[in-house]
């Protein structure tokens, strides 16, 4: 039986680039939006609960042993709320990019964003190379 040789490197056909399925990514973004809205609702409820619980407490944080802790908790929840709102803005921007046909195109270099990156981070605006710089 004759030995078979592997094909030469230059004769191996390259795999065609994976085409983005806009409906798939629109679904991922819709799920992401719902999860973020749920998280935002819970954070808002937590913030209101914390404010209500401290409404009758001593406002003098300097002399209240719990004061700085409560202020820190309010600040932390507020930061998480702002982060969730920013993420919602990113989701909406990605939905707009799907609608206008620019989804999956790096905003920095104009090259395609790999589908694997978009699977992991559907709101990604840049390719991995540009995200690193």
N, C-alpha and C positions, 0 to 999 in steps of 0.2 A: 504494500500500500504506500503510495507516494506521500511524503510529508507535505503538509499544507502550511503555507506561509501566511502570516497575518497580512492584511492589505497594507500598502504603504500609507504613511500618515497623511499624505496629501490627497489620497484617493478616498478617504473616509468622508462620507457626506456629513455635514454638520446638521445638528438638529435645528429645525425651524424655530424661530423665536415663538415663545408661548404668547398666544393672543389673549388679551384681557377680555373677560366677559363682564361688561358693564352691569348687567343684572345681578350677577353674583356679588360684585363689590357694593352695589347699591343695597343689597340685602344685608351684607356685613355692616355697612354704615347705619342702616336702620336699626339693627340689633344694638350696635354700639350707642346710638342715640338714646334708645329706650333704657339701656343700662345706666347711662350717664344721667338721664332725667330722674331715674329711680334713686340713684346715689345722691343727686342734688336735692331731691325732696327729703331724703332721710337726713342729710346734713343740715338743711334748713330747719327741719323739725328739732334736731338736736340743739341747734343754736338757739331757737326760740325757747326750748325747755331750759337750757342753761341760763338764759337771760331772765326767764320767769323765776327760776329757782333762786337767783341772786338778787332779785328786785328788792326784797325786804332785808337784804344783808347790809352789813356795814360797807359804805362806799370808800372808806379810808383804807386803800390797799396797802399803804405804807405801814400801818400798824395792825393790819388784819393778817394773821398767819396764813389764812386761806386766800387772801386777796390776790397775790401774785399768781397763784395756781389757777384761780378762776379767770384772771385776765389772760393768762397763757392759753387756757383751754378755749376761750372765746376767740383769741387770735388764731389759734391753730384751726379751729372749725372754719373761721372766715377765710383763711388761706386755702383750705380744701374746697370751699364753695367757689372761690375765684378760679381755682384750677379746673373744677368741673365746668364752669361757665366757659372758660377758654377752650376746653376740649369740645364743648358743644359748637363753638364757633368754628373749630377745625373740622368737625364733622360736616357742618353746613357748607363750608368752603369746598370740601371734597365732593359733596353731592353736586355742587355747582360745576366743579371741574368735570364730573361725569356728564352732566347735561350739555356742557359746551365742547366736549370732546378732548379736553386737555388732561383728563385723569390719566395717571400713569406716565406722564412726561415730566422729567426733572425740571423744576423751575429755575435751577441754576445753570445746567449745561445743555438742556434740551434733549438729552438721551432718554431712552425708555427706563422707567423704574422697574426693576425685576418683579414679576408677579409674586415671588416668594416674600419680598419685602412688604408688598401691599397686603398679602395674606396676614402677615404678622402685625402690620401697622397700617390699616386701611386709610388713615388720614395723612400718610407720608406725602410730602411735597417734593422730596429730593431723592436721588439715587443714593446708594450707600456711600459711594466715593465722595460726593458733594456733602453729605451729612457729616462726614468725618472732618471736613475742613472748616 
